Amino acid sequence: MHAVFLVAATHLKCLQPNEKKHQVIALQNLCQLLPNFRNAISTVSENEQYPVETAEALIACSMLLLQYSWDIDSQVWSDGSSLALYRGLTSITLSCLPRVSGGNFGTMLTWSPRLRIDKCMLYAGVQCTTLDGVFAHILTCTKISDIRPEDPSDLSDVLQRLSTILWALEQDPGKFREFDLELAAARYLFTLPCWFSDGFLLLIKIPDVRSQVVLLYYLAAISRLKSEKFWWMTKRGSHMFNEMSRIIGDKCVECTGHAQEIFSGGH
């Protein structure tokens, strides 16, 4: 209940930014929510046969907290703290999933937006995307960073996922509707931080500029979501894109220029 009120008050704060009471109400509900959430997690960790209703409440609460995390200050994103929050709340959701596998939550959580987009790409006969060459350059550019990750896939896996979602978002409105990509695209972007590896999070914390450039493309992709349903992602994503651009600077225009073009095309 407090998680629902938290997100509702945050939405009202967005719609009526001059009304200070919405921020107060949001924080009041957050203060009520967090200790109850921690207690519930402790309870289920000690009892594997906890009620299905408890699992459903924890999953719903985790997803609402993930949504609320988009209202956190952009600096928390740039240093990786918010991404760590994503990992923690996703872990809670996955641990509860076996308890709700037969219900509505089970069906919703196991639906894969990536498979949906991959099928559309296969139907369209796509062999490569326009950004594949750009992303290959980012992985090897010494202007942007001289740090070499222990596992190159920490960066390449994220860029491959971004290549897929950016292809979907680049489709003209007719194709976008024909392929029914709106929900898949939004779900893909919302869940993408859950798949960031430990190595990628470490690069963000160092901080390594190459990983920040990867995040810049992620934030640029979010700006291409057109539906008002996802106001909480697009508005904050745009703000964070500008902040991340400022942090990165002009070390290599070839690395960041296409992200700027994608972002400009979404506004």
C-alpha positions as CSV (number, residue, x, y, z in Angstrom):
1,M,0.0,0.0,0.0
2,H,2.8,2.4,0.9
3,A,4.6,1.6,-2.3
4,V,1.5,2.4,-4.4
5,F,1.1,5.7,-2.5
6,L,4.8,6.5,-2.9
7,V,4.6,6.1,-6.7
8,A,1.2,8.0,-6.9
9,A,2.6,10.9,-4.9
10,T,5.7,11.0,-7.1
11,H,3.5,11.1,-10.2
12,L,1.6,14.0,-8.7
13,K,4.8,15.8,-7.9
14,C,5.7,15.5,-11.6
15,L,2.3,16.8,-12.7
16,Q,2.2,19.6,-10.1
17,P,5.9,20.5,-9.3
18,N,4.9,23.6,-7.4
19,E,2.9,21.6,-4.8
20,K,5.4,20.8,-2.2
21,K,3.0,18.5,-0.3
22,H,3.4,15.7,-2.9
23,Q,7.1,15.4,-2.1
24,V,6.3,15.3,1.6
25,I,3.7,12.6,1.2
26,A,6.1,10.6,-1.0
27,L,8.8,10.7,1.6
28,Q,6.4,9.8,4.4
29,N,5.2,6.7,2.6
30,L,8.8,5.8,1.7
31,C,9.7,6.0,5.4
32,Q,6.8,3.7,6.2
33,L,7.5,1.3,3.4
34,L,11.2,0.5,3.9
35,P,11.1,-1.0,7.4
36,N,8.1,-3.1,6.6
37,F,9.7,-4.2,3.3
38,R,12.9,-5.2,5.2
39,N,10.9,-7.1,7.8
40,A,9.0,-9.0,5.1
41,I,12.2,-10.0,3.4
42,S,13.6,-11.3,6.7
43,T,10.4,-13.3,7.3
44,V,10.5,-15.0,4.0
45,S,14.2,-15.8,4.2
46,E,13.5,-17.7,7.4
47,N,10.5,-19.6,6.1
48,E,10.5,-21.1,2.6
49,Q,6.8,-21.9,2.8
50,Y,5.6,-18.3,3.1
51,P,2.2,-17.5,1.6
52,V,1.8,-16.8,-2.1
53,E,0.2,-13.5,-1.2
54,T,3.4,-12.4,0.6
55,A,5.5,-13.3,-2.5
56,E,3.1,-11.3,-4.7
57,A,3.3,-8.3,-2.4
58,L,7.2,-8.4,-2.3
59,I,7.3,-8.6,-6.1
60,A,4.9,-5.8,-6.6
61,C,6.7,-3.7,-4.0
62,S,10.1,-4.4,-5.6
63,M,8.9,-3.3,-9.0
64,L,7.3,-0.1,-7.6
65,L,10.5,0.7,-5.9
66,L,12.4,0.2,-9.2
67,Q,10.0,2.6,-10.8
68,Y,10.5,5.1,-7.9
69,S,14.3,4.7,-8.4
70,W,14.0,6.8,-11.5
71,D,13.3,9.8,-9.3
72,I,16.6,9.4,-7.5
73,D,19.3,12.1,-8.1
74,S,21.2,11.5,-11.3
75,Q,24.6,11.3,-9.5
76,V,23.4,8.1,-8.0
77,W,23.1,6.7,-11.5
78,S,26.5,7.9,-12.6
79,D,28.3,6.2,-9.7
80,G,26.4,2.9,-10.0
81,S,24.5,3.1,-6.7
82,S,21.1,3.0,-8.4
83,L,22.2,0.2,-10.6
84,A,23.1,-1.8,-7.5
85,L,19.6,-1.1,-6.2
86,Y,18.2,-2.6,-9.5
87,R,20.2,-5.8,-8.9
88,G,19.1,-6.1,-5.3
89,L,15.4,-5.6,-6.0
90,T,15.6,-8.0,-9.1
91,S,17.1,-10.6,-6.8
92,I,14.2,-10.4,-4.4
93,T,11.8,-10.7,-7.3
94,L,13.5,-13.8,-8.7
95,S,13.7,-15.4,-5.3
96,C,9.9,-15.0,-5.0
97,L,9.1,-16.2,-8.5
98,P,8.8,-19.9,-7.8
99,R,6.0,-19.1,-5.3
100,V,3.9,-17.3,-7.9
101,S,4.7,-19.4,-10.9
102,G,1.1,-20.4,-11.4
103,G,-0.4,-17.0,-11.1
104,N,-0.6,-13.8,-13.1
105,F,2.8,-12.6,-11.8
106,G,4.5,-15.7,-13.1
107,T,3.2,-15.2,-16.6
108,M,4.1,-11.5,-16.6
109,L,7.6,-12.0,-15.3
110,T,8.6,-14.8,-17.6
111,W,7.5,-12.9,-20.8
112,S,10.6,-11.8,-22.7
113,P,10.6,-8.5,-24.6
114,R,14.0,-9.4,-26.1
115,L,12.5,-12.5,-27.7
116,R,9.7,-10.4,-29.1
117,I,12.1,-7.9,-30.7
118,D,14.4,-10.7,-31.9
119,K,11.4,-12.3,-33.7
120,C,10.6,-9.0,-35.3
121,M,14.2,-8.5,-36.5
122,L,14.2,-12.0,-38.0
123,Y,10.9,-11.3,-39.8
124,A,12.3,-8.1,-41.1
125,G,15.5,-9.9,-42.3
126,V,17.9,-7.8,-40.2
127,Q,21.4,-9.1,-40.3
128,C,23.1,-6.1,-38.6
129,T,22.1,-2.7,-37.3
130,T,23.3,0.8,-38.2
131,L,25.1,1.1,-34.8
132,D,27.1,-2.1,-34.9
133,G,30.1,-0.3,-36.3
134,V,29.8,2.6,-33.8
135,F,29.7,0.1,-30.9
136,A,32.7,-1.8,-32.2
137,H,34.6,1.5,-32.2
138,I,33.5,2.3,-28.6
139,L,35.0,-1.1,-27.4
140,T,38.4,-0.2,-28.8
141,C,38.7,3.6,-28.7
142,T,41.7,4.7,-26.6
143,K,40.5,8.4,-26.6
144,I,37.6,7.5,-24.5
145,S,39.4,5.2,-22.1
146,D,42.6,3.2,-21.7
147,I,41.2,0.8,-19.2
148,R,40.8,-2.8,-20.5
149,P,38.1,-4.8,-18.6
150,E,39.1,-8.3,-17.5
151,D,36.1,-9.6,-19.4
152,P,35.4,-7.7,-22.6
153,S,31.8,-9.2,-22.6
154,D,31.0,-6.9,-19.6
155,L,30.8,-4.1,-22.2
156,S,30.0,-6.0,-25.4
157,D,27.0,-7.8,-24.0
158,V,25.3,-4.5,-23.0
159,L,26.1,-2.9,-26.4
160,Q,24.6,-6.0,-28.2
161,R,21.4,-5.6,-26.1
162,L,21.4,-1.8,-26.9
163,S,21.8,-2.5,-30.6
164,T,18.6,-4.7,-30.5
165,I,16.5,-2.2,-28.6
166,L,17.7,0.8,-30.7
167,W,16.7,-1.1,-33.9
168,A,13.2,-1.4,-32.5
169,L,13.0,2.2,-31.5
170,E,14.2,3.4,-34.9
171,Q,11.2,1.8,-36.7
172,D,8.8,4.2,-38.3
173,P,5.4,4.5,-36.5
174,G,3.7,2.1,-38.9
175,K,6.2,-0.6,-38.4
176,F,6.3,0.1,-34.7
177,R,2.6,-0.6,-34.4
178,E,2.6,-3.5,-36.9
179,F,5.2,-5.3,-34.8
180,D,3.4,-4.2,-31.6
181,L,6.7,-3.0,-30.1
182,E,5.6,-0.3,-27.6
183,L,5.3,-2.5,-24.5
184,A,8.3,-4.7,-25.5
185,A,10.5,-1.7,-26.0
186,A,9.6,-0.1,-22.7
187,R,9.9,-3.4,-20.8
188,Y,13.2,-4.1,-22.4
189,L,14.6,-0.7,-21.3
190,F,13.1,-1.0,-17.8
191,T,14.7,-4.4,-17.2
192,L,18.0,-3.9,-19.0
193,P,19.9,-2.7,-15.8
194,C,19.0,-6.1,-14.2
195,W,21.3,-7.8,-16.8
196,F,24.3,-5.6,-16.2
197,S,27.2,-7.8,-15.0
198,D,29.2,-7.3,-11.9
199,G,32.2,-6.4,-14.1
200,F,30.1,-3.6,-15.8
201,L,29.0,-2.2,-12.4
202,L,32.6,-2.2,-11.3
203,L,33.6,-0.2,-14.4
204,I,30.9,2.3,-13.6
205,K,32.1,2.7,-10.0
206,I,35.8,3.2,-11.0
207,P,34.6,5.3,-13.0
208,D,35.6,4.1,-16.5
209,V,34.4,6.6,-19.2
210,R,33.8,3.8,-21.7
211,S,31.1,2.3,-19.4
212,Q,29.6,5.8,-19.0
213,V,29.4,6.1,-22.8
214,V,27.5,2.8,-22.9
215,L,25.1,4.2,-20.3
216,L,24.8,7.3,-22.5
217,Y,23.4,5.2,-25.3
218,Y,21.0,3.5,-22.8
219,L,19.7,6.9,-21.7
220,A,19.4,8.0,-25.4
221,A,17.3,5.0,-26.1
222,I,15.0,5.8,-23.3
223,S,14.4,9.3,-24.8
224,R,12.9,7.6,-27.9
225,L,10.0,6.1,-26.0
226,K,7.0,8.2,-27.2
227,S,4.2,7.0,-25.0
228,E,3.1,9.2,-22.0
229,K,2.7,6.0,-20.1
230,F,6.4,5.9,-19.4
231,W,6.7,9.5,-18.2
232,W,8.7,8.4,-15.2
233,M,11.4,6.9,-17.5
234,T,11.6,9.5,-20.3
235,K,11.6,12.7,-18.2
236,R,14.3,11.5,-15.8
237,G,16.2,9.7,-18.5
238,S,16.5,13.0,-20.5
239,H,17.8,14.7,-17.4
240,M,20.3,12.0,-16.7
241,F,21.4,12.0,-20.4
242,N,22.4,15.6,-20.1
243,E,24.2,15.0,-16.8
244,M,26.1,12.0,-18.2
245,S,27.0,14.0,-21.4
246,R,28.5,16.7,-19.1
247,I,30.5,14.2,-17.1
248,I,31.9,12.5,-20.3
249,G,32.7,15.7,-22.1
250,D,34.2,15.7,-25.6
251,K,36.9,13.1,-25.3
252,C,35.7,11.3,-28.5
253,V,32.9,12.7,-30.7
254,E,32.9,9.4,-32.7
255,C,32.0,7.6,-29.6
256,T,29.3,9.9,-28.3
257,G,28.1,11.7,-31.4
258,H,25.5,9.0,-32.4
259,A,24.1,9.0,-28.9
260,Q,23.5,12.8,-29.2
261,E,21.8,12.2,-32.6
262,I,19.5,9.5,-31.1
263,F,18.7,11.8,-28.2
264,S,18.0,14.8,-30.4
265,G,15.8,12.7,-32.6
266,G,13.6,11.8,-29.6
267,H,12.9,15.5,-28.8
